[in-house]
Amino acid sequence: QTLSPLPAGSQLPCFHGSSTIRNLKERFHMNMTEEQLQLLVEQMVDGSMRSITTKLYDGFQYLTNGIM
């Protein structure tokens, strides 16, 4: 699958500039294999689960919205 740019002349300001599509491709890791992506996602989830900011945000959500 590919990430294709919007048609030329798009009026959306977020797509103005030459680096927008390149940055999106980098963010979506379009150059990685399925195995590499799986490892990356597992590492990201593991890092998030051990993060103090995640724990603080989860506590905030629980106290303000009852979400756990």
PDB file with SEQRES, HELIX, SHEET and CRYST1 records, atoms N, CA, C and O in Angstrom:
SEQRES   1 A   68  GLN THR LEU SER PRO LEU PRO ALA GLY SER GLN LEU PRO          
SEQRES   2 A   68  CYS PHE HIS GLY SER SER THR ILE ARG ASN LEU LYS GLU          
SEQRES   3 A   68  ARG PHE HIS MET ASN MET THR GLU GLU GLN LEU GLN LEU          
SEQRES   4 A   68  LEU VAL GLU GLN MET VAL ASP GLY SER MET ARG SER ILE          
SEQRES   5 A   68  THR THR LYS LEU TYR ASP GLY PHE GLN TYR LEU THR ASN          
SEQRES   6 A   68  GLY ILE MET                                                  
HELIX    1 AA1 PRO A   13  PHE A   15  5                                   3    
HELIX    2 AA2 THR A   20  ARG A   27  1                                   8    
HELIX    3 AA3 GLU A   34  MET A   49  1                                  16    
HELIX    4 AA4 ILE A   52  ASN A   65  1                                  14    
CRYST1    1.000    1.000    1.000  90.00  90.00  90.00 P 1           1          
ATOM      1  N   GLN A   1       0.841  -1.176   0.000  1.00  0.00           N  
ATOM      2  CA  GLN A   1       0.000   0.000   0.000  1.00  0.00           C  
ATOM      3  C   GLN A   1       0.882   1.233   0.000  1.00  0.00           C  
ATOM      4  O   GLN A   1       2.020   1.216   0.469  1.00  0.00           O  
ATOM      5  N   THR A   2       0.331   2.283  -0.530  1.00  0.00           N  
ATOM      6  CA  THR A   2       1.114   3.510  -0.625  1.00  0.00           C  
ATOM      7  C   THR A   2       0.374   4.667   0.011  1.00  0.00           C  
ATOM      8  O   THR A   2      -0.841   4.629   0.200  1.00  0.00           O  
ATOM      9  N   LEU A   3       1.127   5.681   0.331  1.00  0.00           N  
ATOM     10  CA  LEU A   3       0.583   6.936   0.820  1.00  0.00           C  
ATOM     11  C   LEU A   3       0.738   7.931  -0.312  1.00  0.00           C  
ATOM     12  O   LEU A   3       1.857   8.303  -0.668  1.00  0.00           O  
ATOM     13  N   SER A   4      -0.369   8.361  -0.876  1.00  0.00           N  
ATOM     14  CA  SER A   4      -0.272   9.275  -2.011  1.00  0.00           C  
ATOM     15  C   SER A   4      -0.685  10.676  -1.592  1.00  0.00           C  
ATOM     16  O   SER A   4      -1.596  10.853  -0.784  1.00  0.00           O  
ATOM     17  N   PRO A   5      -0.010  11.658  -2.145  1.00  0.00           N  
ATOM     18  CA  PRO A   5      -0.318  13.051  -1.785  1.00  0.00           C  
ATOM     19  C   PRO A   5      -1.680  13.481  -2.319  1.00  0.00           C  
ATOM     20  O   PRO A   5      -2.232  12.872  -3.235  1.00  0.00           O  
ATOM     21  N   LEU A   6      -2.199  14.536  -1.725  1.00  0.00           N  
ATOM     22  CA  LEU A   6      -3.439  15.124  -2.218  1.00  0.00           C  
ATOM     23  C   LEU A   6      -3.197  15.735  -3.587  1.00  0.00           C  
ATOM     24  O   LEU A   6      -2.058  16.041  -3.937  1.00  0.00           O  
ATOM     25  N   PRO A   7      -4.247  15.913  -4.354  1.00  0.00           N  
ATOM     26  CA  PRO A   7      -4.075  16.547  -5.665  1.00  0.00           C  
ATOM     27  C   PRO A   7      -3.400  17.912  -5.544  1.00  0.00           C  
ATOM     28  O   PRO A   7      -3.549  18.615  -4.545  1.00  0.00           O  
ATOM     29  N   ALA A   8      -2.672  18.254  -6.565  1.00  0.00           N  
ATOM     30  CA  ALA A   8      -1.999  19.558  -6.592  1.00  0.00           C  
ATOM     31  C   ALA A   8      -3.028  20.660  -6.404  1.00  0.00           C  
ATOM     32  O   ALA A   8      -4.138  20.569  -6.927  1.00  0.00           O  
ATOM     33  N   GLY A   9      -2.677  21.677  -5.677  1.00  0.00           N  
ATOM     34  CA  GLY A   9      -3.577  22.799  -5.454  1.00  0.00           C  
ATOM     35  C   GLY A   9      -4.510  22.596  -4.274  1.00  0.00           C  
ATOM     36  O   GLY A   9      -5.490  23.328  -4.135  1.00  0.00           O  
ATOM     37  N   SER A  10      -4.228  21.622  -3.424  1.00  0.00           N  
ATOM     38  CA  SER A  10      -5.075  21.393  -2.259  1.00  0.00           C  
ATOM     39  C   SER A  10      -5.156  22.665  -1.423  1.00  0.00           C  
ATOM     40  O   SER A  10      -4.159  23.367  -1.254  1.00  0.00           O  
ATOM     41  N   GLN A  11      -6.326  22.955  -0.911  1.00  0.00           N  
ATOM     42  CA  GLN A  11      -6.524  24.147  -0.083  1.00  0.00           C  
ATOM     43  C   GLN A  11      -6.283  23.874   1.402  1.00  0.00           C  
ATOM     44  O   GLN A  11      -6.374  24.789   2.220  1.00  0.00           O  
ATOM     45  N   LEU A  12      -5.979  22.634   1.752  1.00  0.00           N  
ATOM     46  CA  LEU A  12      -5.731  22.310   3.150  1.00  0.00           C  
ATOM     47  C   LEU A  12      -4.357  22.825   3.567  1.00  0.00           C  
ATOM     48  O   LEU A  12      -3.343  22.383   3.026  1.00  0.00           O  
ATOM     49  N   PRO A  13      -4.310  23.753   4.520  1.00  0.00           N  
ATOM     50  CA  PRO A  13      -3.019  24.344   4.905  1.00  0.00           C  
ATOM     51  C   PRO A  13      -2.024  23.327   5.461  1.00  0.00           C  
ATOM     52  O   PRO A  13      -0.813  23.525   5.355  1.00  0.00           O  
ATOM     53  N   CYS A  14      -2.522  22.242   6.052  1.00  0.00           N  
ATOM     54  CA  CYS A  14      -1.599  21.270   6.648  1.00  0.00           C  
ATOM     55  C   CYS A  14      -0.790  20.518   5.585  1.00  0.00           C  
ATOM     56  O   CYS A  14       0.220  19.893   5.909  1.00  0.00           O  
ATOM     57  N   PHE A  15      -1.220  20.574   4.331  1.00  0.00           N  
ATOM     58  CA  PHE A  15      -0.485  19.891   3.274  1.00  0.00           C  
ATOM     59  C   PHE A  15       0.360  20.834   2.439  1.00  0.00           C  
ATOM     60  O   PHE A  15       0.908  20.426   1.415  1.00  0.00           O  
ATOM     61  N   HIS A  16       0.474  22.071   2.851  1.00  0.00           N  
ATOM     62  CA  HIS A  16       1.337  23.014   2.137  1.00  0.00           C  
ATOM     63  C   HIS A  16       2.765  22.823   2.624  1.00  0.00           C  
ATOM     64  O   HIS A  16       2.998  22.634   3.818  1.00  0.00           O  
ATOM     65  N   GLY A  17       3.673  22.867   1.747  1.00  0.00           N  
ATOM     66  CA  GLY A  17       5.074  22.669   2.095  1.00  0.00           C  
ATOM     67  C   GLY A  17       5.568  21.362   1.515  1.00  0.00           C  
ATOM     68  O   GLY A  17       4.817  20.392   1.409  1.00  0.00           O  
ATOM     69  N   SER A  18       6.804  21.341   1.151  1.00  0.00           N  
ATOM     70  CA  SER A  18       7.348  20.187   0.438  1.00  0.00           C  
ATOM     71  C   SER A  18       7.637  18.995   1.336  1.00  0.00           C  
ATOM     72  O   SER A  18       7.788  17.884   0.828  1.00  0.00           O  
ATOM     73  N   SER A  19       7.719  19.175   2.629  1.00  0.00           N  
ATOM     74  CA  SER A  19       8.115  18.072   3.511  1.00  0.00           C  
ATOM     75  C   SER A  19       6.937  17.330   4.139  1.00  0.00           C  
ATOM     76  O   SER A  19       7.153  16.340   4.838  1.00  0.00           O  
ATOM     77  N   THR A  20       5.717  17.767   3.918  1.00  0.00           N  
ATOM     78  CA  THR A  20       4.563  17.173   4.591  1.00  0.00           C  
ATOM     79  C   THR A  20       4.415  15.685   4.286  1.00  0.00           C  
ATOM     80  O   THR A  20       4.310  14.877   5.209  1.00  0.00           O  
ATOM     81  N   ILE A  21       4.403  15.318   3.032  1.00  0.00           N  
ATOM     82  CA  ILE A  21       4.226  13.919   2.654  1.00  0.00           C  
ATOM     83  C   ILE A  21       5.415  13.088   3.125  1.00  0.00           C  
ATOM     84  O   ILE A  21       5.234  11.967   3.603  1.00  0.00           O  
ATOM     85  N   ARG A  22       6.621  13.621   2.998  1.00  0.00           N  
ATOM     86  CA  ARG A  22       7.808  12.900   3.474  1.00  0.00           C  
ATOM     87  C   ARG A  22       7.707  12.633   4.976  1.00  0.00           C  
ATOM     88  O   ARG A  22       8.013  11.534   5.438  1.00  0.00           O  
ATOM     89  N   ASN A  23       7.276  13.648   5.739  1.00  0.00           N  
ATOM     90  CA  ASN A  23       7.134  13.478   7.184  1.00  0.00           C  
ATOM     91  C   ASN A  23       6.073  12.441   7.531  1.00  0.00           C  
ATOM     92  O   ASN A  23       6.243  11.670   8.476  1.00  0.00           O  
ATOM     93  N   LEU A  24       4.987  12.419   6.776  1.00  0.00           N  
ATOM     94  CA  LEU A  24       3.954  11.407   7.012  1.00  0.00           C  
ATOM     95  C   LEU A  24       4.488  10.006   6.738  1.00  0.00           C  
ATOM     96  O   LEU A  24       4.230   9.077   7.503  1.00  0.00           O  
ATOM     97  N   LYS A  25       5.230   9.856   5.650  1.00  0.00           N  
ATOM     98  CA  LYS A  25       5.805   8.550   5.330  1.00  0.00           C  
ATOM     99  C   LYS A  25       6.747   8.092   6.440  1.00  0.00           C  
ATOM    100  O   LYS A  25       6.757   6.915   6.800  1.00  0.00           O  
ATOM    101  N   GLU A  26       7.535   9.016   6.980  1.00  0.00           N  
ATOM    102  CA  GLU A  26       8.435   8.665   8.077  1.00  0.00           C  
ATOM    103  C   GLU A  26       7.644   8.271   9.319  1.00  0.00           C  
ATOM    104  O   GLU A  26       7.992   7.303   9.996  1.00  0.00           O  
ATOM    105  N   ARG A  27       6.589   9.010   9.619  1.00  0.00           N  
ATOM    106  CA  ARG A  27       5.780   8.730  10.795  1.00  0.00           C  
ATOM    107  C   ARG A  27       5.096   7.370  10.702  1.00  0.00           C  
ATOM    108  O   ARG A  27       4.956   6.664  11.701  1.00  0.00           O  
ATOM    109  N   PHE A  28       4.668   7.007   9.483  1.00  0.00           N  
ATOM    110  CA  PHE A  28       3.981   5.728   9.275  1.00  0.00           C  
ATOM    111  C   PHE A  28       4.955   4.588   8.993  1.00  0.00           C  
ATOM    112  O   PHE A  28       4.529   3.452   8.788  1.00  0.00           O  
ATOM    113  N   HIS A  29       6.257   4.876   8.980  1.00  0.00           N  
ATOM    114  CA  HIS A  29       7.296   3.859   8.797  1.00  0.00           C  
ATOM    115  C   HIS A  29       7.032   3.024   7.552  1.00  0.00           C  
ATOM    116  O   HIS A  29       7.049   1.794   7.602  1.00  0.00           O  
ATOM    117  N   MET A  30       6.787   3.700   6.441  1.00  0.00           N  
ATOM    118  CA  MET A  30       6.441   3.045   5.190  1.00  0.00           C  
ATOM    119  C   MET A  30       7.578   2.182   4.633  1.00  0.00           C  
ATOM    120  O   MET A  30       7.353   1.355   3.749  1.00  0.00           O  
ATOM    121  N   ASN A  31       8.788   2.371   5.143  1.00  0.00           N  
ATOM    122  CA  ASN A  31       9.936   1.631   4.616  1.00  0.00           C  
ATOM    123  C   ASN A  31      10.216   0.346   5.397  1.00  0.00           C  
ATOM    124  O   ASN A  31      11.177  -0.357   5.083  1.00  0.00           O  
ATOM    125  N   MET A  32       9.409   0.023   6.398  1.00  0.00           N  
ATOM    126  CA  MET A  32       9.658  -1.147   7.234  1.00  0.00           C  
ATOM    127  C   MET A  32       8.853  -2.354   6.766  1.00  0.00           C  
ATOM    128  O   MET A  32       7.790  -2.221   6.160  1.00  0.00           O  
ATOM    129  N   THR A  33       9.389  -3.529   7.065  1.00  0.00           N  
ATOM    130  CA  THR A  33       8.664  -4.772   6.789  1.00  0.00           C  
ATOM    131  C   THR A  33       7.615  -4.982   7.877  1.00  0.00           C  
ATOM    132  O   THR A  33       7.620  -4.287   8.894  1.00  0.00           O  
ATOM    133  N   GLU A  34       6.726  -5.931   7.664  1.00  0.00           N  
ATOM    134  CA  GLU A  34       5.707  -6.252   8.671  1.00  0.00           C  
ATOM    135  C   GLU A  34       6.368  -6.665   9.987  1.00  0.00           C  
ATOM    136  O   GLU A  34       5.916  -6.273  11.062  1.00  0.00           O  
ATOM    137  N   GLU A  35       7.431  -7.451   9.899  1.00  0.00           N  
ATOM    138  CA  GLU A  35       8.119  -7.920  11.103  1.00  0.00           C  
ATOM    139  C   GLU A  35       8.751  -6.755  11.862  1.00  0.00           C  
ATOM    140  O   GLU A  35       8.680  -6.690  13.089  1.00  0.00           O  
ATOM    141  N   GLN A  36       9.367  -5.839  11.120  1.00  0.00           N  
ATOM    142  CA  GLN A  36       9.976  -4.664  11.746  1.00  0.00           C  
ATOM    143  C   GLN A  36       8.906  -3.793  12.403  1.00  0.00           C  
ATOM    144  O   GLN A  36       9.110  -3.280  13.503  1.00  0.00           O  
ATOM    145  N   LEU A  37       7.772  -3.628  11.734  1.00  0.00           N  
ATOM    146  CA  LEU A  37       6.680  -2.835  12.305  1.00  0.00           C  
ATOM    147  C   LEU A  37       6.141  -3.474  13.573  1.00  0.00           C  
ATOM    148  O   LEU A  37       5.864  -2.781  14.552  1.00  0.00           O  
ATOM    149  N   GLN A  38       5.991  -4.788  13.560  1.00  0.00           N  
ATOM    150  CA  GLN A  38       5.490  -5.477  14.740  1.00  0.00           C  
ATOM    151  C   GLN A  38       6.425  -5.257  15.929  1.00  0.00           C  
ATOM    152  O   GLN A  38       5.961  -4.983  17.035  1.00  0.00           O  
ATOM    153  N   LEU A  39       7.722  -5.373  15.715  1.00  0.00           N  
ATOM    154  CA  LEU A  39       8.694  -5.144  16.777  1.00  0.00           C  
ATOM    155  C   LEU A  39       8.637  -3.698  17.266  1.00  0.00           C  
ATOM    156  O   LEU A  39       8.673  -3.450  18.471  1.00  0.00           O  
ATOM    157  N   LEU A  40       8.549  -2.747  16.341  1.00  0.00           N  
ATOM    158  CA  LEU A  40       8.479  -1.332  16.703  1.00  0.00           C  
ATOM    159  C   LEU A  40       7.242  -1.048  17.559  1.00  0.00           C  
ATOM    160  O   LEU A  40       7.334  -0.365  18.579  1.00  0.00           O  
ATOM    161  N   VAL A  41       6.097  -1.566  17.147  1.00  0.00           N  
ATOM    162  CA  VAL A  41       4.861  -1.322  17.896  1.00  0.00           C  
ATOM    163  C   VAL A  41       4.954  -1.948  19.278  1.00  0.00           C  
ATOM    164  O   VAL A  41       4.540  -1.335  20.262  1.00  0.00           O  
ATOM    165  N   GLU A  42       5.484  -3.142  19.364  1.00  0.00           N  
ATOM    166  CA  GLU A  42       5.649  -3.787  20.675  1.00  0.00           C  
ATOM    167  C   GLU A  42       6.554  -2.958  21.574  1.00  0.00           C  
ATOM    168  O   GLU A  42       6.279  -2.814  22.766  1.00  0.00           O  
ATOM    169  N   GLN A  43       7.630  -2.412  21.017  1.00  0.00           N  
ATOM    170  CA  GLN A  43       8.539  -1.571  21.800  1.00  0.00           C  
ATOM    171  C   GLN A  43       7.844  -0.282  22.238  1.00  0.00           C  
ATOM    172  O   GLN A  43       8.039   0.173  23.365  1.00  0.00           O  
ATOM    173  N   MET A  44       7.044   0.303  21.364  1.00  0.00           N  
ATOM    174  CA  MET A  44       6.328   1.536  21.704  1.00  0.00           C  
ATOM    175  C   MET A  44       5.300   1.286  22.817  1.00  0.00           C  
ATOM    176  O   MET A  44       5.186   2.083  23.749  1.00  0.00           O  
ATOM    177  N   VAL A  45       4.558   0.185  22.718  1.00  0.00           N  
ATOM    178  CA  VAL A  45       3.560  -0.139  23.737  1.00  0.00           C  
ATOM    179  C   VAL A  45       4.249  -0.430  25.064  1.00  0.00           C  
ATOM    180  O   VAL A  45       3.805   0.042  26.111  1.00  0.00           O  
ATOM    181  N   ASP A  46       5.328  -1.202  25.028  1.00  0.00           N  
ATOM    182  CA  ASP A  46       6.061  -1.507  26.251  1.00  0.00           C  
ATOM    183  C   ASP A  46       6.593  -0.239  26.899  1.00  0.00           C  
ATOM    184  O   ASP A  46       6.494  -0.077  28.116  1.00  0.00           O  
ATOM    185  N   GLY A  47       7.148   0.651  26.112  1.00  0.00           N  
ATOM    186  CA  GLY A  47       7.657   1.920  26.642  1.00  0.00           C  
ATOM    187  C   GLY A  47       6.544   2.770  27.233  1.00  0.00           C  
ATOM    188  O   GLY A  47       6.724   3.413  28.268  1.00  0.00           O  
ATOM    189  N   SER A  48       5.409   2.769  26.581  1.00  0.00           N  
ATOM    190  CA  SER A  48       4.268   3.542  27.074  1.00  0.00           C  
ATOM    191  C   SER A  48       3.746   2.976  28.387  1.00  0.00           C  
ATOM    192  O   SER A  48       3.389   3.729  29.293  1.00  0.00           O  
ATOM    193  N   MET A  49       3.701   1.659  28.488  1.00  0.00           N  
ATOM    194  CA  MET A  49       3.180   1.029  29.707  1.00  0.00           C  
ATOM    195  C   MET A  49       4.066   1.326  30.921  1.00  0.00           C  
ATOM    196  O   MET A  49       3.580   1.353  32.052  1.00  0.00           O  
ATOM    197  N   ARG A  50       5.357   1.546  30.690  1.00  0.00           N  
ATOM    198  CA  ARG A  50       6.281   1.836  31.791  1.00  0.00           C  
ATOM    199  C   ARG A  50       6.478   3.322  32.030  1.00  0.00           C  
ATOM    200  O   ARG A  50       7.220   3.709  32.932  1.00  0.00           O  
ATOM    201  N   SER A  51       5.828   4.159  31.241  1.00  0.00           N  
ATOM    202  CA  SER A  51       6.029   5.598  31.315  1.00  0.00           C  
ATOM    203  C   SER A  51       5.253   6.233  32.467  1.00  0.00           C  
ATOM    204  O   SER A  51       4.073   5.938  32.657  1.00  0.00           O  
ATOM    205  N   ILE A  52       5.899   7.093  33.224  1.00  0.00           N  
ATOM    206  CA  ILE A  52       5.236   7.792  34.319  1.00  0.00           C  
ATOM    207  C   ILE A  52       4.147   8.727  33.784  1.00  0.00           C  
ATOM    208  O   ILE A  52       3.114   8.912  34.427  1.00  0.00           O  
ATOM    209  N   THR A  53       4.380   9.311  32.616  1.00  0.00           N  
ATOM    210  CA  THR A  53       3.363  10.210  32.067  1.00  0.00           C  
ATOM    211  C   THR A  53       2.103   9.441  31.677  1.00  0.00           C  
ATOM    212  O   THR A  53       0.997   9.967  31.799  1.00  0.00           O  
ATOM    213  N   THR A  54       2.257   8.207  31.212  1.00  0.00           N  
ATOM    214  CA  THR A  54       1.080   7.376  30.909  1.00  0.00           C  
ATOM    215  C   THR A  54       0.319   7.089  32.188  1.00  0.00           C  
ATOM    216  O   THR A  54      -0.908   7.178  32.214  1.00  0.00           O  
ATOM    217  N   LYS A  55       1.030   6.747  33.244  1.00  0.00           N  
ATOM    218  CA  LYS A  55       0.372   6.450  34.524  1.00  0.00           C  
ATOM    219  C   LYS A  55      -0.343   7.687  35.068  1.00  0.00           C  
ATOM    220  O   LYS A  55      -1.458   7.587  35.581  1.00  0.00           O  
ATOM    221  N   LEU A  56       0.290   8.837  34.956  1.00  0.00           N  
ATOM    222  CA  LEU A  56      -0.349  10.071  35.419  1.00  0.00           C  
ATOM    223  C   LEU A  56      -1.599  10.388  34.601  1.00  0.00           C  
ATOM    224  O   LEU A  56      -2.626  10.774  35.159  1.00  0.00           O  
ATOM    225  N   TYR A  57      -1.513  10.229  33.298  1.00  0.00           N  
ATOM    226  CA  TYR A  57      -2.662  10.506  32.438  1.00  0.00           C  
ATOM    227  C   TYR A  57      -3.790   9.514  32.713  1.00  0.00           C  
ATOM    228  O   TYR A  57      -4.956   9.905  32.752  1.00  0.00           O  
ATOM    229  N   ASP A  58      -3.461   8.240  32.903  1.00  0.00           N  
ATOM    230  CA  ASP A  58      -4.479   7.247  33.235  1.00  0.00           C  
ATOM    231  C   ASP A  58      -5.168   7.608  34.547  1.00  0.00           C  
ATOM    232  O   ASP A  58      -6.386   7.475  34.663  1.00  0.00           O  
ATOM    233  N   GLY A  59      -4.399   8.063  35.535  1.00  0.00           N  
ATOM    234  CA  GLY A  59      -4.987   8.486  36.811  1.00  0.00           C  
ATOM    235  C   GLY A  59      -5.903   9.689  36.637  1.00  0.00           C  
ATOM    236  O   GLY A  59      -6.975   9.748  37.238  1.00  0.00           O  
ATOM    237  N   PHE A  60      -5.490  10.636  35.829  1.00  0.00           N  
ATOM    238  CA  PHE A  60      -6.313  11.803  35.535  1.00  0.00           C  
ATOM    239  C   PHE A  60      -7.623  11.384  34.884  1.00  0.00           C  
ATOM    240  O   PHE A  60      -8.692  11.849  35.279  1.00  0.00           O  
ATOM    241  N   GLN A  61      -7.546  10.511  33.894  1.00  0.00           N  
ATOM    242  CA  GLN A  61      -8.753  10.040  33.211  1.00  0.00           C  
ATOM    243  C   GLN A  61      -9.684   9.311  34.182  1.00  0.00           C  
ATOM    244  O   GLN A  61     -10.904   9.461  34.111  1.00  0.00           O  
ATOM    245  N   TYR A  62      -9.111   8.531  35.076  1.00  0.00           N  
ATOM    246  CA  TYR A  62      -9.927   7.798  36.054  1.00  0.00           C  
ATOM    247  C   TYR A  62     -10.639   8.788  36.990  1.00  0.00           C  
ATOM    248  O   TYR A  62     -11.837   8.661  37.242  1.00  0.00           O  
ATOM    249  N   LEU A  63      -9.894   9.766  37.496  1.00  0.00           N  
ATOM    250  CA  LEU A  63     -10.492  10.705  38.445  1.00  0.00           C  
ATOM    251  C   LEU A  63     -11.534  11.621  37.800  1.00  0.00           C  
ATOM    252  O   LEU A  63     -12.556  11.927  38.414  1.00  0.00           O  
ATOM    253  N   THR A  64     -11.280  12.053  36.582  1.00  0.00           N  
ATOM    254  CA  THR A  64     -12.188  13.024  35.961  1.00  0.00           C  
ATOM    255  C   THR A  64     -13.313  12.375  35.162  1.00  0.00           C  
ATOM    256  O   THR A  64     -14.381  12.970  35.018  1.00  0.00           O  
ATOM    257  N   ASN A  65     -13.099  11.179  34.644  1.00  0.00           N  
ATOM    258  CA  ASN A  65     -14.096  10.573  33.761  1.00  0.00           C  
ATOM    259  C   ASN A  65     -14.483   9.149  34.118  1.00  0.00           C  
ATOM    260  O   ASN A  65     -15.360   8.565  33.483  1.00  0.00           O  
ATOM    261  N   GLY A  66     -13.837   8.589  35.125  1.00  0.00           N  
ATOM    262  CA  GLY A  66     -14.117   7.203  35.494  1.00  0.00           C  
ATOM    263  C   GLY A  66     -13.591   6.201  34.478  1.00  0.00           C  
ATOM    264  O   GLY A  66     -14.042   5.056  34.441  1.00  0.00           O  
ATOM    265  N   ILE A  67     -12.638   6.628  33.651  1.00  0.00           N  
ATOM    266  CA  ILE A  67     -12.090   5.761  32.609  1.00  0.00           C  
ATOM    267  C   ILE A  67     -10.815   5.112  33.129  1.00  0.00           C  
ATOM    268  O   ILE A  67      -9.915   5.798  33.614  1.00  0.00           O  
ATOM    269  N   MET A  68     -10.742   3.805  33.026  1.00  0.00           N  
ATOM    270  CA  MET A  68      -9.525   3.111  33.423  1.00  0.00           C  
ATOM    271  C   MET A  68      -9.076   2.171  32.369  1.00  0.00           C  
ATOM    272  O   MET A  68      -8.060   1.497  32.536  1.00  0.00           O  
TER     273      MET A  68                                                      
END                                                                             
